[in-house]
Amino acid sequence: MKAMMLTGLRAMALREAPEPAMTTDTDVLLKLAVAGVCGSDIHYYTSGKIGSQVVQYPFTVGHECAAVVERVGAAVTRVKPGDRVAVEPAMACGQCDQCRSGRPHTCRRLKFLGCPGQAEGCLAEFLVMPQECCFPVPEGMTFEQAALLEPLAIGLYAVRRAMPMKGARVAILGAGPIGLSVLACARAMGAHAIYVSDKIDARLAVAKAAGAAWVGNPDKVDIVKAIGAHEPLRLDAVFECCGEPSAMDEGIELLRPGGKLMLVGIPGVDRVSFVIDHARRKELEIRNVRRQCECLKPALALMAQGMLPVDFMITHRFRFDQAREAFDLVAAYRDGVVKAMITF
């Protein structure tokens, strides 16, 4: 089969690779249909690492995908050949203390698609996954929509982890695919007002069209002052979705006493800091969001019911052999890109 592999910093090549082997009777062989380009993929492409996870070349990245079931192991009951599926990229062991306590996303032996040292990614023609990671998609849902299930589940998990959204006033700092997923989920859960910031005006236009009450560019306007004019008592929750340390400071200033700062973005630095006096005096809660936990099924159900529109995020499409062009586009934030999709 062919696989698109990272071969160095900002280097990628289409190479021949062995078809992945089915090693257990609950394995499922998938033929890829669509893959989305994620910000974490771009970190590996441009920096060769995320924190302690360092790429050893050559390596195949990618984890947002939808596929067709090609073959199943003898004990598979969840799917059958020909089924269209969305893929959960996280493969938990199911046996460690974290899995047993309902936290499979922090599994001690977690393997994640396209994560160095864990599992090769989905930018290949075929992929083997355990049946637990294969989610059949309903009639009428497109492959592209199914491939967006994983980032949408992250958005849903972040919203659920924050607070009940009905009537809430919140801000989302960063309008990339994850920030927009948070926006879609917060709206679906009944948020009263959603304020969105981003440094790319094209993304702000997308957020506004998707239901944001207000949008602003921090390079052009004082975000705290501008949102404060609308919300003098400040906000219930702020979702930091851009990975910029400065956004943490903005979030702390934007929150009401007792509010929640949700750290969803992946910083490009190893350490961050903020003014502790402000956070302490307001008694703010600062919560990290690690991918998602048990939100794929609920997100899929909301998508099927039409409560989570996703097509608005897809701005660019590429063929499999054009993957490097897709990565370069996303890495440079060119042409108003939000979500680039790769079709096999």
C-alpha positions in Angstrom: 0.0 0.0 0.0 1.0 3.7 -0.2 1.6 5.8 2.8 2.3 9.5 3.1 5.3 9.7 5.5 7.1 12.5 7.3 10.7 12.3 6.3 12.1 15.4 8.0 11.1 18.8 9.2 8.5 20.1 6.7 9.3 17.1 4.5 6.8 14.5 3.4 6.9 11.8 0.7 4.5 9.1 -0.7 6.1 5.7 -0.1 5.3 2.1 -0.4 4.6 0.4 3.0 3.5 -3.0 4.1 -0.2 -3.5 4.5 -0.9 -3.4 8.3 -1.5 -6.9 9.8 -4.5 -8.0 11.7 -3.0 -9.6 14.8 -6.1 -10.2 17.0 -9.6 -11.6 16.3 -11.1 -8.3 17.2 -9.1 -6.3 14.7 -10.7 -4.5 11.7 -9.0 -3.8 8.4 -10.1 -0.4 7.1 -9.8 1.2 3.6 -9.3 4.9 4.1 -11.8 7.3 2.5 -11.1 10.7 4.0 -8.6 12.2 6.5 -8.6 15.6 8.1 -5.5 17.6 8.8 -5.2 18.5 12.5 -3.1 21.0 14.3 -1.2 18.3 16.1 -0.3 16.8 12.8 1.1 20.2 11.8 3.2 20.4 15.1 4.9 17.1 14.1 5.3 18.4 10.5 6.9 21.7 11.4 8.6 21.0 14.7 9.1 17.2 14.7 7.6 16.9 18.2 4.9 17.8 20.7 6.5 18.0 24.1 8.2 14.7 24.8 6.7 13.0 21.8 9.4 13.2 19.2 9.1 11.9 15.6 11.5 9.2 14.5 11.7 9.4 10.6 10.1 8.1 8.5 6.7 8.3 10.3 3.1 8.5 9.2 0.9 11.0 11.0 -2.9 11.6 10.9 -5.7 10.6 13.2 -8.9 12.2 12.0 -10.5 9.8 9.5 -13.4 7.9 8.0 -13.1 4.6 6.2 -14.8 1.5 4.8 -14.5 -1.8 6.5 -12.4 -4.1 4.3 -12.1 -7.2 6.5 -12.9 -8.2 10.1 -11.5 -10.6 12.7 -13.4 -13.7 13.7 -14.7 -12.2 17.0 -15.8 -8.8 15.5 -19.5 -8.1 16.1 -19.6 -4.3 15.9 -19.0 -3.9 12.2 -19.0 -5.9 9.0 -17.2 -5.6 5.6 -18.7 -2.7 3.6 -19.7 -0.7 6.6 -18.8 3.0 6.6 -17.1 4.0 9.9 -15.7 6.9 11.8 -12.5 6.1 13.6 -11.7 6.7 17.3 -7.9 7.3 17.1 -7.3 6.5 20.8 -6.7 2.8 21.6 -7.0 2.3 25.4 -5.9 -1.0 27.1 -9.2 -1.3 29.1 -7.4 -2.8 32.1 -5.3 -0.2 33.8 -6.4 2.0 36.8 -7.3 4.8 34.5 -9.5 2.7 32.2 -11.2 1.0 35.1 -12.0 4.4 36.6 -13.7 5.7 33.5 -10.7 7.6 32.1 -9.6 5.7 29.0 -8.3 8.9 27.5 -5.5 8.9 30.1 -4.9 5.2 29.8 -1.5 4.2 31.1 -0.8 2.2 27.9 -2.7 4.4 25.5 -1.8 4.2 21.8 -2.9 7.0 19.6 -2.9 7.1 15.8 -0.2 9.2 14.4 1.6 9.7 17.7 5.3 9.0 17.8 6.2 5.9 19.7 2.6 4.8 19.8 1.0 4.1 16.4 1.5 5.0 12.8 -1.1 7.4 11.5 -4.0 7.2 9.1 -2.4 8.9 6.0 -2.2 5.5 4.4 -4.4 3.5 2.1 -5.2 0.9 4.8 -5.4 0.9 8.6 -6.0 -1.7 11.3 -8.0 -0.7 14.3 -9.7 -2.6 17.2 -13.4 -2.9 16.7 -14.0 -0.7 19.7 -12.5 2.2 17.7 -14.9 1.8 14.8 -18.1 3.7 14.9 -20.7 2.9 12.1 -22.1 6.1 10.6 -25.7 6.5 9.7 -27.2 6.6 6.2 -26.9 10.1 4.7 -23.8 11.1 6.7 -20.8 11.9 4.4 -17.3 10.6 4.9 -16.1 14.1 5.5 -18.7 14.6 8.2 -17.7 11.3 9.8 -14.0 12.3 9.7 -14.8 15.3 11.8 -16.4 13.2 14.6 -13.1 13.2 16.6 -12.6 17.0 16.8 -16.3 17.5 17.5 -16.0 15.0 20.3 -13.2 17.0 21.8 -15.4 20.1 21.6 -18.3 18.3 23.3 -16.0 17.0 26.0 -14.6 20.4 26.7 -18.1 21.9 27.0 -19.3 19.1 29.2 -16.2 19.4 31.4 -16.8 23.1 31.9 -20.4 23.4 33.1 -24.0 23.1 32.0 -24.2 25.4 29.0 -27.8 26.4 29.2 -27.9 30.2 29.6 -24.1 30.4 29.9 -22.0 33.2 28.7 -18.6 32.0 27.3 -15.7 32.9 25.2 -13.6 30.8 22.8 -10.1 32.1 22.2 -9.0 30.5 18.9 -11.3 29.7 16.0 -9.5 26.8 14.4 -11.3 23.5 14.0 -11.3 22.7 17.8 -12.5 26.2 18.7 -15.2 25.9 16.2 -16.1 22.5 17.5 -16.5 24.0 20.9 -18.6 26.7 19.4 -20.9 24.2 17.7 -21.3 22.2 20.9 -21.8 25.1 23.2 -24.6 26.4 20.9 -26.1 22.9 20.8 -26.1 22.7 24.6 -27.8 26.1 25.0 -25.2 28.7 25.6 -26.7 32.2 25.8 -23.9 34.2 24.3 -20.6 33.0 22.7 -17.7 35.4 22.1 -14.9 34.3 19.7 -11.4 35.7 19.1 -8.8 34.7 16.5 -6.0 36.5 14.6 -7.3 35.3 11.2 -10.3 37.4 10.0 -11.5 34.7 7.7 -11.9 32.3 10.7 -13.8 35.0 12.5 -16.2 35.3 9.6 -16.7 31.5 9.8 -17.4 31.7 13.6 -19.8 34.6 13.1 -21.7 32.7 10.5 -21.8 29.7 12.8 -23.6 31.6 15.5 -21.0 33.5 17.6 -22.6 36.6 19.2 -19.4 38.6 18.7 -16.0 38.1 17.1 -12.8 40.0 17.4 -9.1 40.0 16.3 -6.7 40.4 19.3 -4.2 42.1 16.9 -6.8 44.8 16.2 -8.9 45.2 19.3 -8.5 44.8 23.1 -10.4 41.5 23.5 -10.9 41.9 27.3 -12.2 45.5 27.0 -14.4 44.7 24.0 -16.1 41.7 25.5 -16.3 43.5 28.8 -18.4 46.2 27.2 -21.0 43.5 26.5 -20.5 41.5 29.7 -19.6 43.9 32.6 -20.0 41.0 35.1 -17.7 38.8 33.0 -18.1 35.3 31.7 -18.9 31.9 33.1 -16.3 30.0 31.1 -13.4 30.7 28.7 -12.2 28.0 26.3 -8.5 28.6 25.4 -8.3 26.9 22.0 -5.2 28.5 20.4 -2.3 27.4 22.5 -1.1 31.0 23.0 0.1 31.9 26.5 -1.3 35.4 26.1 -4.8 33.8 25.7 -4.5 32.4 29.2 -4.1 35.9 30.6 -7.0 37.1 28.5 -9.1 34.3 29.8 -8.3 35.0 33.4 -9.3 38.7 32.9 -12.5 37.7 31.1 -13.9 35.4 33.8 -16.3 36.2 36.6 -15.3 35.1 40.1 -15.8 31.3 40.3 -15.5 31.0 36.5 -13.7 28.2 34.6 -10.7 28.5 32.3 -10.6 25.5 30.0 -7.2 24.8 28.5 -7.9 23.0 25.2 -5.2 24.3 22.9 -1.7 22.8 22.6 1.0 25.4 23.4 4.1 25.6 21.2 6.2 26.2 24.4 7.1 23.9 27.3 6.1 26.3 30.1 3.4 28.9 30.5 2.7 31.4 33.3 -0.1 33.8 34.3 -0.8 36.4 37.0 -1.7 34.2 40.0 -3.1 37.1 42.0 -6.1 37.6 39.6 -6.8 33.9 39.3 -6.6 33.4 43.1 -8.7 36.4 44.1 -11.4 35.3 41.7 -11.1 31.7 42.9 -11.0 30.5 39.3 -11.0 26.9 38.2 -8.3 26.1 35.6 -9.0 22.8 33.9 -7.0 20.9 31.2 -8.8 19.1 28.4 -7.0 16.0 27.3 -8.6 15.0 23.9 -12.0 13.5 24.8 -13.6 10.9 27.0 -16.8 9.0 26.1 -18.0 11.7 23.8 -17.8 10.1 20.4 -21.2 8.4 20.6 -23.0 11.4 21.9 -21.4 13.6 19.3 -22.3 11.2 16.6 -25.9 11.1 17.8 -26.0 15.0 17.8 -24.6 15.1 14.3 -27.2 12.5 13.1 -30.0 14.6 14.6 -28.7 17.8 12.8 -27.8 19.5 16.1 -24.1 19.6 15.3 -23.5 21.1 11.9 -19.9 20.5 10.7 -19.7 21.2 7.0 -19.0 24.9 7.7 -15.5 24.0 9.0 -14.4 22.3 5.7 -12.7 24.9 3.6 -10.2 23.0 1.5 -9.9 19.6 -0.2 -6.9 17.7 -1.5 -6.1 14.4 -3.1 -4.0 11.9 -1.1 -1.0 12.6 -3.3 -1.4 16.3 -2.5 -1.1 15.9 1.3 2.1 17.9 1.5 0.3 20.9 -0.1 -2.5 20.5 2.4 0.0 20.5 5.3 1.9 23.5 3.9 -1.4 25.4 3.6 -2.5 24.6 7.1 0.9 25.3 8.6 1.0 28.8 7.0 -2.7 29.5 7.8 -3.1 30.5 4.2 -6.2 31.2 2.1 -8.5 31.3 5.2 -8.1 27.6 5.8 -10.0 26.1 8.7 -10.1 22.4 8.0 -8.3 20.8 5.1 -9.6 17.3 4.1 -7.6 14.7 2.2 -9.5 12.3 0.0 -8.2 8.8 -0.9 
